[in-house]
Structures are given as structure tokens and as C-alpha cells.
Amino acid sequence: MPVAGPGWAMRRQAASAMRPAHWIPADGATTLCELFAARVAATPDAPAYRFYSPRKSAWRTLSWAEAETRVAAWTRVLHAHGVIPGDRVAIMLRNSPEWLCVEQAVMRLGAMSVGLFCADTPASNAHLVAHSQARVLVAVKASWVTRILDADDCEALETALVFTGTWAQAPRLASADDALAGARALPDPALAWPAPDTVASLIYTSGSSGRARGAMLTHASLLFNAQSVADVLPGVLDECALSYVPLAHSYERVADIYRAMITGARIVFCRHPRFLGLTLAREPVTTLIGVPRIYERFYIELHRWLSRRPRLIRRLVATTINVGESVFERRQGRGRFALGHLAWPLLQYFVARRCLRLFGADMQIAVSGAAALPYPVARTLIGLGLPVLQGYGLTEAGPVVSVNRVDDNAIDSVGLVLPGVATRVGPDNELLVRSPSVMQGYWRDPEATARVLSPGGWLHTGDKVSRLDKKRLYLTGRMKEVIVMTSGEKASPEPLEEALRLDPLVTRAIVVGEARPVLAAVVSCPAHRLTPIMRRLGLDPDAPEALASARLENYFIERLAKFTTGFPAHAQIRRVAVVTDAWRQDNGLVTATDKVRRRRVAKRYAAAINRLYGRRAASDKTDVSENTNLG
């Protein structure tokens, strides 16, 4: 894939020369296998991964040399199970060193990793296993594998290695612990490590236009992206990065895991979203690579805490944020000095530092990607002194395309384009991207590949950008109707709406959720069909407020779930607003071709939609970040 401009190689060499001595140089590895080996050789006894072991009920630290021992064991196991170059191995593990050791072993054998989401539906994960034609699956629980095989036979799958559960009666299931124990007696296989252009991973996108597609990303593309991200993010002394976003995402692996191999940072794993606060409190995390959802949670908790404090405290915090934002703008070269800036050191120490205690005492840098970070959230964090860098990318691009810099940070943009990435604006202001990190194409889908990759190597992102700034990206919308939630997940509303209309009670429906934590639906139902249901629920059909009843909403959430079982977990409907108005052409809600005008309907029922997100539905998950997809 061509790179952007003739001077790119010289700039990369200059950036590599400026790297700290303990970093792996840009020319020190050509594949991810070589990168891991170079890090092990450079700092074998340094801490690599820190994680909580449920089996031992204790936190453990793994050095780079110990991680290499585990990788070698998994290499022997997978080789013994017949994995050869070009095969696919699916991984369904929680964020942990085990995930990364399995992936490294897969890549050493010249095979491709396929990440599955532990919190996703069995049908969605079955599609990934079947479509990728995975030969081996490594999973935590036997029950997870059983549910996948119930949803799809997955004919190509020969073996599933699991850590817990019952596998004796299942012909394709085996104990991962037994396999690892038996591998000690096996010789190390003679391997020729993969070439840079070998596909390292099939990373399935969110399925924005239906079923998820597997982007083929090579060693060279992922390594290039990791090198570029490492060069533009600020170096942190004794860096400790939190791994929170599921490792099935390219964003988490590139921006956190592979970058840590370059810089020598240690990774602390948060095994589940509910332990996020505890992990941040007990571990010296300096770097957080996250999605808007985690920052929104802080914003909500901060305002909830302030609502219980005296007015004086609320005004003091508001003043601190205002002064902090003004200081930030001055340091960025966009503002002037003000007398209030003299109070910033005191405000930062006594007020801002206490407000940011959720992030721990050592947090130095935070990055947000996948979806737009709401301006009030970004302004609050910046105003409290936490430098938040928004970025942009998509799986097909490798994934990171742009990110703000600490000394050049515009919080309303998605940052400056990475070195070596070329961009241009196509018809309808669509952003086109070309770089060495762009995917080879979609696995087993040449038609879809041809639609997004032009012969010149330009990737059609489907996102619209402003023409106002050539070096900085400002997103203005999308080419297609795609909902991007604050968790980073993407969902196409049209397939979901088609599924909802299969319910005989639903005449028309729209799905919303842009910049929201979960999806919601507005459904139009004939009043005469709704009346008996409302009476069974103990509601008065003649009372207008009954349509907003939580009982009616929960009834529809459960009812509509039967029609969306084939969709991923993030594409399930978690909120429902029921209306009895008819959507017709004469009231402007339907086109002449009988298509619903989604934006007009959403505008008409804006109050009802806002009400939905103001309360928690009975079926709502506590956190959707477990299956966040960043591209």
C-alpha cells in the first residue's frame, strides 16, 4: 500500500531517532511476532502484565520472559491440534495475558486470530466462528461454546479448548489446562515466522450494514499503526496503561497492547467493567485508552455527587472548570492570560484533584475514540486538568486515522492525521483514507471489498468531514444511516426496523441511539390493537400518560426481543416509546415511496426519546462497554 508523500520515510526515521532508549526502534521489527520477541529480549525481567487471578484470589504480575514461556506453551498446544499457516483460531477470553499469549502463538504459526466478544449473543459469535471457518476456539467456559454450537454447527471447528465447565460429553470440547500441561512434554515446533504481508488477524466490524464482516489486517498494517500511535502520543515515565476495552477490538490491541510492546509500558487488565473503579483506585494507572462511555460515567457520577453538596461547593467546582478550560486554551495558543489563571494551581490541587479521584492519583493522559465525546464531558475533563485526546479510526483503516496531540488539542475535533496516512475528501464530503495500515479487504467478501476499497488503495470510510481544515479532521456526519453509540458500537437502523415491523402489533418503527449509551425504538401501534394489552397490564387505554408507563415499555422490550435474537448484543433494543399516531405521507413522516423519514419522526417525538434515556429499563445492562467495537 503506498504511503502519504515522499518525505514520509524520512519523518518516520526522525521520529524513531527521537525515541527513548528503552523503546523498540521503528526498524527493530517487521512483524508483531518480531516486536514481541524484541521486547522480551530488551527487558526480559521487567513487568509486562498485571492482572487479577480469580483462581488464586490475588493480583499477579507477569514479566516479559514469563509471558514468552506462556506463548511458547500455547504454540506447542495449537501446533499439536493441527493449526498451520493460514488457519483461523477464535479467542473468547476476557481481557487478560492469556488472550495475548494465545494470539502471539497463533501468529507464530502463521495463522489468523479471530476475537470474539464474551458479552455478545451466541448467534453473533456463532456467525464469526462459522464465517471465519475457525479451526480451533479457545474460550473461558464450556457453556459459551455449547451455546455457540447450538446456534450454528460451525462445521470447520475441530476443537474448542475451555478452562471451566463440563466437556467430557462434548466431542469437540477439551480442557485447556490439560492441553497446556501436556504441552510441557512436547518439543518446540520448527517454525518459519510469518512475513510482514501475512494476515495476522480477522477483526470483525460491528456489522453496520447487516452481518459483521472480517477485516483482514496484516502484521505490517497493525505494526505500522502501532508505531504511528506510539510516536504521536506523549511518552510517560514508568507508564502503566489500563486494558479496559475488549481485546477483540483492533483499537485496544493497537493503541494499548502493541504500543506497550514498543514503549515497554506495563498493562493492567480490568477483567470486567464493574471492577473499573476498583482497578483505577488500587493500581498506578497513568494512561487510559477508552471510549466515551467511561468518561460519561465519570461526568454523571460527578454531577450526582455535586447534587448532594451545598451550593457553595457546586459553584466552586464550576469556577474551577471554567478557569481550567481557560488555562488550557491559553496553553494551546488560543487564549490570553487572565487574572483568574493565578488561582489555577490552588484550584487544581484542592478542587480538581479531588474531583478526578475516580481516575486515580497517577492518571496523566486519557484518549477517547470510537464515537464522539460529548462536548460537556470533554470540557469538564479538560477543565479539571485531565488532558483528553479525541481520536478517530475504523477497523478497516488499521484502525487509528487521527488523534489530537497534547500540545495541539482541539476538543471539538477528532485530531490531526497520523504520519504516513493520506486523506482526501471525495464526493459528498466523504473522507477517503490511504495508508500502509489499511486492510487487505473483507474475508470471503470480494463484493463488499470492492465497494469500500478503490483500485488506487483509497478506503471509503463512509464518514463525512469538513473541508475547512486540511490537517485536522472535523466529522460532520455519515454517508449512510449508521448509529454510533457512546460505547463505540455501530448499528444500522434499517435491518433492526425491518425486524421490528415483523411484530403484528407494530405498524412502523424507527431505531435511535446516536451518541446514546444504548438503542431505543419508537414504535407506532394501532390504538385498537393496543387497548386489550394495556388493560391486561392494568393501564387505562384512554389516559395519554399510560403510553409512557414503564410497564408498557418493559412489555414491548421483552416482546420485541423475540424479533431481534439474531442481532449482536449491542444491537438489541433497550428502550421503547409507544405511540398510536399514524405515520403518513400527508403528515410528512413518510415519503412518497412509503419510507419513514427517520429524522422527522425522531424530531417529532424528541421529548419521548429524551424521557426514555432519563430512566433505566428493566432489561437494561449495567454497562455496555464489555462489547464495544471501535470501528
ABEGO torsion letter per residue (X at the ends): XBBBEAAAAAAAAAAAAABBAABBBAAABABAAAAAAAAAAABAABBABBBBBAAAGBBBBBBAAAAAAAAAAAAAAAAAAGBBBGBBBBBBBBBBAAAAAAAAAAAAAGBBBBBBBAABBAAAAAAAAAAAGBABBBBABAAAAAAAAAABAGAABABBBBABEBAAABAABBBAAAAAAAAAABBBBBBBBBBAABBABBBBBAGAAEBBBBBBBBAAAAAAAAAAAAAABBBBBGBBBBBABBAABAAAAAAAAAAAAAAGBBBBBBABAAAAAAAAAABBBABBBBBAAAAAAAAAAAAAAAAABBAAAAAAAAAAAAAAAAAAAAAAGABBBBAAAAAAAAAAAAAAAAAAAAAEAABABBBBBGBBBBAAAAAAAAAAGBBBBBBBBBAAAOABABBBBAABBBAABAEBBBBGBBBBBBBGGBBBBBBAABBAEBBGBAAAAAAABBAAGBBBAGBBBBAABAABBBBAEBABBBBBBAAGBBBBAAAAAAAAAABAABABBBBBGBGBABBBBBBBBBAAAAAAAAAAAGBBAABAAAAABAAAAAAAAAAAAAAAAABBAAABBABBBBBABBBBAAAGABBAAGBBBAAAAAAAAAAAAAAAAABBBAABBABAAAABBAX
